[in-house]
Amino acid sequence: MTSGPSGPSEQKGQPGLVSAALSGLCPRCGAKTLFAAPAGLADECAKCGLDFLALERGGRFVGILTMLLALVLILAALGVDEWLRPPLWASFLFWGPVTVASVIGALRFYKTMWVYHQYEEGQQP
């Protein structure tokens, strides 16, 4: 697999940004090494040595993303509570995992998007 000037996104058969975020694919070589934790970037790619932390630069706007997601989840929870009137324990059982999964998914997508953008920007002449 050879990567073009803007990484795996331009190659045939390569996944898009959502698939790259879910799988944690390196923008240079496509290995599943982007994340060391569920939402934490690895220091570098174990396969090609690309420095992810230099591309990510501290997670800009992560707080705003998390607050917007919290607002959406709170409004959804209030709407479901008004419509279905579930017991409190059922709300906790449902919204707890939904909140954790949503935050982790949004952070993975955001960080992947930012790393891919920075990588592509650095590859342009």
Backbone as a ProteinNet text record, in pm:
[ID]
protein_1_A
[PRIMARY]
MTSGPSGPSEQKGQPGLVSAALSGLCPRCGAKTLFAAPAGLADECAKCGLDFLALERGGRFVGILTMLLALVLILAALGVDEWLRPPLWASFLFWGPVTVASVIGALRFYKTMWVYHQYEEGQQP
[TERTIARY]
85.6	0	88.9	80.8	156.7	62.1	109.3	22.3	57.6	-44.3	-27.3	9.9	10.4	51.3	-40.7	-163.1	-252.2	-300.1	-226	-254.4	-354.4	-403.4	-489.1	-625.4	-665.9	-800.1	-819.2	-709.9	-724.1	-708.4	-666.3	-640	-767.8	-766.6	-880.9	-884.5	-1002.5	-1018.6	-986.7	-939.5	-908.8	-1035.7	-1049.5	-1169.7	-1172.3	-1290.9	-1307.1	-1269.1	-1302.5	-1264.1	-1333.6	-1459.5	-1532.1	-1470.7	-1442.8	-1379.6	-1240.7	-1167.7	-1034	-1042.2	-1144.1	-1160.3	-1199	-1288.7	-1331	-1218.5	-1138.8	-1030.6	-899.7	-885	-761.5	-648.6	-673.9	-576.4	-477.5	-351.9	-245.4	-267.3	-252.7	-273.6	-165.3	-47.7	59.3	54	48.8	61	-68.9	-169.7	-297.1	-300.9	-196.5	-195	-288.1	-337	-429.6	-352.4	-281.9	-195.1	-220.9	-328.1	-351.1	-384	-456.5	-500.6	-434.5	-385.7	-330.4	-436.1	-536.1	-647.6	-775.8	-892.2	-1016.5	-1027.5	-982.1	-987.5	-854.8	-748.2	-616.6	-523.3	-461.6	-370.1	-244.5	-190	-59.2	47.2	166.5	275.1	318.9	333.6	375.1	325.3	327	285.1	390.8	350.5	444.3	498.2	428.4	469.6	560	518.9	597.3	669.1	640.1	709.9	656.9	539.6	481.7	447.6	490	467.8	327.9	234.8	96.3	81.9	158.1	144	186.9	282.1	322.1	211.2	133.4	23.8	-99.8	-121.1	-243.9	-236.8	-125.7	-100.7	-200.2	-232.1	-304.2	-455.4	-519.1	-663.8	-741	-733.8	-805.8	-956.5	-1028.4	-1174.3	-1240.6	-1167.4	-1227.5	-1333.9	-1311.3	-1409	-1539.1	-1528.7	-1649	-1725.7	-1652.4	-1715.8	-1789.4	-1726	-1786.8	-1910	-1903.8	-2020	-2137.4	-2108.9	-2216.6	-2279.2	-2196.1	-2247.8	-2330.9	-2286.4	-2362.5	-2498.2	-2501.8	-2628.5	-2724.4	-2673.8	-2757.8	-2809.3	-2721.4	-2763	-2863.6	-2845.3	-2940.8	-3077.5	-3079.9	-3208.1	-3273.8	-3194.1	-3249.2	-3304.4	-3233.2	-3279.7	-3409.3	-3417.2	-3540.5	-3657	-3630.4	-3735.2	-3784.2	-3691.9	-3730.6	-3806.1	-3761.5	-3830.1	-3972.2	-3989	-4122.3	-4212.5	-4156	-4235.8	-4269	-4168.9	-4189.1	-4209.8	-4161.2	-4167.9	-4109.4	-3982.6	-3922.8	-3887.8	-3875.8	-3831.1	-3686.3	-3649.1	-3517.7	-3405	-3420.4	-3315.9	-3298.3	-3406.8	-3397	-3326.3	-3351.6	-3282.4	-3132	-3093.4	-2950.9	-2888.1	-2960.4	-2908.5	-2890.3	-2976.2	-2966.5	-2870.4	-2888.2	-2812.7	-2668.2	-2635.9	-2496.3	-2406.4	-2434	-2350.5	-2360.7	-2478.1	-2492.7	-2403.9	-2396.9	-2312.9	-2165.1	-2121.8	-1980.7	-1943.1	-2025.1	-1996.3	-1997.8	-2089.9	-2096.9	-1974.3	-1930.9	-1814.5	-1688.6	-1670.3	-1552.3	-1556.1	-1670.9	-1682.5	-1656.4	-1711.8	-1691.1	-1545.2	-1481.4	-1340.5	-1251.7	-1281	-1202.5	-1218.2	-1340.3	-1363.6	-1293.1	-1305.6	-1244.9	-1092.8	-1032.7	-887.3	-836	-907.3	-867.5	-877.3	-985.6	-1003	-889.4	-853.2	-749	-613.3	-578.9	-450.1	-442	-549	-548.9	-536	-603.1	-594.9	-452.1	-392.3	-255.7	-156.6	-177.3	-88.7	-98.9	-221.4	-239.9	-184	-200.7	-148.2	4.5	67	212.3	267.4	184.6	227.8	219.7	146.9	130.5	253.9	294.2	414.1	394.4
-117.1	0	121.7	203.4	327.3	443.8	539.9	653.8	768.9	835.4	949.7	1072.8	1188.6	1310.6	1350.6	1306.8	1345.8	1225.9	1120.2	1007.1	911.3	819.9	713.5	758.4	882.5	924.3	929.3	944.9	955.2	821.6	717.9	590.9	510.9	427.4	339.7	235.3	205.9	103	147.4	268.9	317.8	373.3	356.3	404.6	556.3	609.6	752.9	793.7	916.7	972.1	901.1	864.3	796.1	658.6	584.7	453	466.1	569.1	592.4	625.5	701.1	735.3	612.7	531.4	412.6	311	296.3	197.9	254.4	385.3	447.4	430.4	466.1	445	561	526.5	624.6	693.1	826.7	894.5	863.8	822.5	794.5	651.1	552.3	413	333.6	383.7	314.3	206.6	196	97.7	144	50.4	81.6	121.7	234.3	276.8	419.9	483.2	624.3	646.2	554	572	469.9	518.7	431.1	400.1	485.1	469	495.3	471.8	492.3	629.1	735.3	868	940.5	867.9	928.6	887.2	987.2	959.1	889	804.2	745.2	852.3	831.3	927.3	927	807.5	795.1	662.5	651.7	528.7	421.9	306	197.2	138.1	159.2	100.1	193	319.4	409.9	520.5	538.3	637.3	779.1	800.4	934.6	986.2	1108.6	1168.8	1229.6	1161.6	1208	1329.8	1334.2	1444.6	1577.5	1574.2	1697.8	1744.8	1652.1	1688.1	1734.9	1681.1	1710.7	1842.9	1875.3	2003.2	2038.7	1945.7	1978.1	1976	1933.3	1917	2047.1	2123	2249.4	2226.1	2307	2311.2	2183.1	2098.9	1976.5	2010.6	2112.5	2152.9	2200.3	2276.2	2323.9	2206.7	2113.4	1993.9	1915.1	1898.3	1823	1894.9	2027.3	2102	2096.6	2106.7	2095.9	1956.6	1855.4	1718.7	1699.9	1757.4	1749	1816.9	1930.9	2000.1	1913.8	1852.5	1765.4	1645.7	1584.3	1468.2	1505.6	1621.3	1665.4	1691.9	1759.6	1784.8	1655.2	1560.3	1430.1	1356.2	1360.2	1292.9	1355.8	1488.1	1554.7	1521.4	1515	1479.1	1336.6	1243.3	1103.4	1091.5	1164	1158.4	1213.8	1319.8	1377.7	1286.6	1220.4	1138.5	1001.2	933	795.6	780.7	876.2	869.8	740	708.9	586.1	603.7	493.7	505.8	556.2	611.6	671.9	571.9	449.3	349.5	315.7	315.5	286.1	400.5	522.3	636.6	627.8	594.3	579.5	465.9	354.2	240.1	272.4	356.4	390.5	505.8	617.9	739.5	735.8	656.6	644.4	592.4	471.8	420.8	503.2	559.6	642.7	766.3	826.6	944.8	911.6	803.7	764.8	731.6	652.9	615.5	737.2	829.4	949.6	1038.2	1057.1	1142.1	1078	949.4	881.7	884.8	856.5	858.9	997	1100.3	1237.3	1279.5	1243.4	1278.8	1205.4	1077.9	1002.8	1064.4	1098.3	1158.4	1292.6	1376.2	1508.6	1498.9	1414.9	1403.8	1344	1246.8	1190.4	1295.3	1371.5	1476.5	1577.9	1617	1716.7	1662.9	1539.6	1480.6	1464.2	1416.1	1399.8	1535.1	1636	1769	1822.7	1811.8	1860.4	1782.5	1652.1	1570.9	1612.2	1630.2	1670.2	1810	1899	2034.9	2033.8	1945.7	1936.2	1870.7	1796.1	1727.4	1814.1	1923.9	2010.4	2098.3	2123.4	2205.2	2351.9
0	0	0	-103.4	-109.7	-88.4	-13.4	14.3	-78	-124.5	-212.5	-133.3	-196.8	-129.1	-15.1	-16.9	92.7	171.5	174.7	261	202.4	286.1	240.2	189.2	215.2	176.7	25.3	-53.7	-197.6	-269.1	-199.6	-264.1	-281.3	-384.7	-405.4	-295	-245.7	-144.7	-3.8	15.2	148.4	212.5	344.3	411.5	421	444.5	463	603.5	638.1	767.3	883.9	867.4	975.3	1001.8	895.9	912.4	971.9	930.1	985.5	1134.1	1174.6	1315.7	1397.6	1344.5	1418.4	1431	1324.8	1325.3	1377.5	1381.7	1427.2	1328	1202.3	1095.9	1085.1	1066.2	1045.4	910.6	902.6	773.9	670.9	714.4	619.5	567.5	657.9	614.2	625.3	697.3	708.9	816.1	898.7	1007.7	1119.8	1197	1306.2	1431.6	1423.3	1533.4	1579.4	1535.6	1567.8	1715.3	1777	1916.1	2008.4	2123.8	2227.1	2332.8	2344.1	2438.2	2359.5	2419.1	2342.3	2276.1	2341.6	2280.5	2291.9	2321.2	2335.4	2223.4	2159.9	2050.2	2099.6	2014.3	2040.9	2014.7	2067.2	2044.6	1899.1	1842.2	1703.1	1648.3	1517	1450.3	1473.7	1520.2	1545.1	1415.8	1305.7	1178.6	1097.4	1078.1	992.2	1069.5	1198.1	1279.6	1270.4	1210	1200.1	1339.6	1372	1503.4	1508	1575.9	1583.2	1673.9	1781.2	1876	1814.4	1722.6	1654.2	1560.3	1507.3	1417.2	1493.1	1612.7	1686.4	1761.8	1819.7	1887.2	1997.4	2082.9	2204.5	2201.8	2098.7	2098.5	2102.8	1997.3	1991.7	1989.6	2062.5	2063.9	2114.4	2186.3	2238.7	2343.3	2422.3	2522.9	2460.3	2352.3	2283.7	2223.7	2163.1	2107.3	2215.3	2330.1	2438.9	2494.2	2505.6	2555.4	2457.9	2329	2229.4	2230.8	2243.7	2252.5	2379	2490.1	2615.2	2600.3	2533.2	2510.3	2428.4	2322.7	2238.6	2319	2398.9	2478	2586.5	2649.2	2751.6	2690	2575.3	2507.8	2463.5	2415.3	2376.4	2497.9	2609.4	2731.1	2782.6	2778.5	2821.8	2729.5	2599.2	2504.3	2523.4	2544.7	2568.1	2699.3	2801.5	2930.2	2920	2844.4	2827.7	2745.2	2646.8	2555.3	2613.1	2672.6	2718.5	2868.7	2947.2	3093.7	3149.9	3114.9	3168.5	3316	3390.4	3530.2	3534.5	3649.4	3663.5	3638.2	3687.8	3669.6	3520.5	3444.3	3301.3	3227.6	3271.5	3211.6	3236.3	3359.7	3390.4	3310	3299.9	3224.2	3076.2	3021.1	2879.6	2855	2926.8	2895	2941	3041.1	3084.1	2972.1	2921	2810.3	2682.7	2653.1	2533.5	2544.4	2661.8	2681.7	2666	2730.9	2721.7	2577.4	2509.9	2371.1	2278.7	2301.7	2217.6	2234.7	2357	2381.7	2322.8	2344.7	2290.1	2137.5	2078.8	1932.9	1875	1938.3	1889	1902.1	2012.9	2029.9	1930.2	1906.2	1807.3	1668.5	1631.8	1500.8	1489.6	1591.3	1589.4	1581	1664.8	1664.9	1534.3	1478.8	1349.8	1241.3	1241.5	1142.4	1151.8	1273.4	1292	1248.5	1285.1	1247.1	1095.7	1032.6	886.6	817.1	868.7	809.9	819.7	936.5	955.9	869.9	856.9	774.5	626.4	578.6	439.7	414.6	510.9	496.8	490.1	567.1	565.7	440.7	367.6	246.6	122.7	129.9	12.7	-5.6	-131.9	-157.2	-125
[MASK]
+++++++++++++++++++++++++++++++++++++++++++++++++++++++++++++++++++++++++++++++++++++++++++++++++++++++++++++++++++++++++++++

